[in-house]
Amino acid sequence: MKKTQLLKGVLEGCVLLIIQEKEVYGYELVQQLKLSGFTDIVGGTVYPLLQKLEKNELTTSVKKPSKDGPDRKYYQITSKGKEYCQEFIQNWQELEASVHNLIDKGGKEL
């Protein structure tokens, strides 16, 4: 199984967790994901996701001037996005525990 298939299901929550910490623009978000271990992430994956999050009212955005070129679109999390983050964390922890249980069980039988 490719890692990218697993990643699709969790990337939305991970992006929101970053935005929850502080407002961020797209390129900066990609860099933060890479620093967090998501080394295969590219803008072509993140930008459509940012649009989806905004459409679903989990984030809002505002354009701000940049010293280095064109205006940048900064994303902020909404209260609905914060609720989503809490659900994501809970679901992730439950899923992680279940997978660990299966790994532990399977590892003992090898």
N, C-alpha and C positions, 0 to 999 in steps of 0.2 A: 504494500500500500504506500502510496506517495504521501509525504508529509503535507503537501499542499491540500490534499483532500481533508485531512484532519484539521488543518488550520482554518479552512473556510468557516467552520462552525464556531470558532472562538475569536476570530479576528475582530468582529464587531464589538464584542465586550472589551477586548484589550484596547481598542482604539478609544472607546468611551472612558476607560479607566485613565488613560493618558490625558484626555481632554478634561476630565474631572479635576485633575491636579492644577491645570492652568490653561488659559486659552492658548491655542496653538494654530499655526498655519500648516498647510499640507506638507511641504517639504520638510519642515521641522518635525512633524509627526512621523514621517517615514524614517528620519534619522533616529528619533527616539525609539521607534520599534526595533530598528537595527541594533541599537545599543542595548536593548532589552533581550537580545538573542534571536530576534526574527530576521536573520541575515538575508533571507531570500526575498523579502518584501520589496516591491517596487511601487512607484507612484501610480502606475497603471492599475494596480490592485486597490490602492488606498483612495484615490480621488473619487471613483464611482461609489465607494463605500461611504465617503463623507457626504456625497449628494443624497444617498439613501437615508443616512442618519438625520440629515436636515429635513428631508421630505417627511420622515416619520416623527418629526418634532422631538427628537432626542437631542438635537443640537440646534443652535442658531449660528449665524455668521455675520461678520461685519468686515468691510474692506477698510484697510488702514494703509497709509502711505509707507513706503519702504525707502530707506536710505540707499539701498543697493539696486533699485530698478522699479518695476511697476508695482502698483498697489498689491498688497497681500490680503487674502481672505482668511481671517482668523475665526476659529470655531470655539464656541463656548457650549458647555453642557446645560441642558434645561432641567427642570425639576423632574420631568418625565424620564430624562436620560439618567438622572441620579437613581431613580427607582429601578430602572433597567439594570444599572450597575450592581445594585444590591441583589437583585434576582440572579444576575449572571454569577456573582461571587458564590452565592448559595448553591446554585446549580452546578457550578464548576467543582466546588468542594465535595458535593455528593457524588458527582461523576468520578472525580479523582479517587475517592475512597473506594468506590465500587471496582474501578479498574485495578487499583492496588490489591484489593482482596483477591481478584481473579489471578493476578500475576503471582501473588504470594502462594496461592493454592496450586497453581500450575507449576511454579518453580519447585515446590516440595515433591511433586510427582515425577520430576525429570530424573 
